[in-house]
Every structure is written in structure tokens, then in C-alpha cells.
Amino acid sequence: MTASVDVATPLLDQAMARLQAQETTAPPEGSTLSIAEMAERTGVSAHTLRYYERIGLIRVARDASGYRVYNAADFGRIVFLTRLRMTGMPIRDLQRYVALAEQGDATVPERQAMMLARRDAVKAQLAELQFALETIEFKIAVYGGACSA
């Protein structure tokens, strides 16, 4: 195992743990979550959840006291939005996608085109990152694997 893999492993493990937690902490159908519970389960701050609501990415129900209550569908949307943000998708594109989704099945071709374009961008970014990683690995090897952060 190379030194760079050893250093990167804790960061990679943390990132993967956050993503896997999202997969296993979805609320059961019919149940609801508070904003604090949603933030904890998704890894998205309460501030960001309120921001997403304010800009129209999510619509959140309120209970009799006016508190936000999130359901399983809200959870799924937050996870989806989070994953798209991880790809570098701009907020304005997320807003466009959500607006299209709210218009129904007639917009499926346009939404599919957006996802295809995002996929191509992510693949290009992965190729660039792989090249950059190979450059870093080369430099570490030149240093005899003894460089430190």
C-alpha cells in the first residue's frame, strides 16, 4: 500500500460512511422527521435545509405548531440534491431540474438530457482527477514515499 493511500483512507472512509449512513437512515414511509433529525440523518445542516426550502428545491410540510416535518419523499429528495451538489451541479441547475420535475412526465426528456449532461461532466472530471492523482502518486514516488502533509 502506498503512503498516499494510507493518508487518504481515513478521509475516504469518512466520506463513504456519510454516504452509506444516508442509505440506511431513511425514515419509514408514513413517519416524519424534525429538521434536526433530517440534518443528522442526511448530513445536511439545518441552515442548508432551510435555504433549500427558501429557494424552492424542497417544499416542507408544517405541523400544527408550525414546525417543519420531513417525510420519506423529502429525505429522498435531499439525498438526491446532495449527490448532485457533490458533482458540482450549480444551484440554478438544481432549481431548473426541480421545476421540471414538478411539471410532471412531459418534462422527462429534458430532465434526462440534464442528467446525461451531468454524467458526461462528472466523467470528464473523474478523468481529470485520475490524471492529477497519477501526477501526485508519481511525485510521492520520486520523494521515496516519504513526504508528509
Summary of the structure (lengths in Angstrom):
residues: 149
radius of gyration: 19.5
end to end distance: 17.2
largest distance: 64.4
contacts: 363
relative contact order: 0.11
helix: 70%
strand: 4%
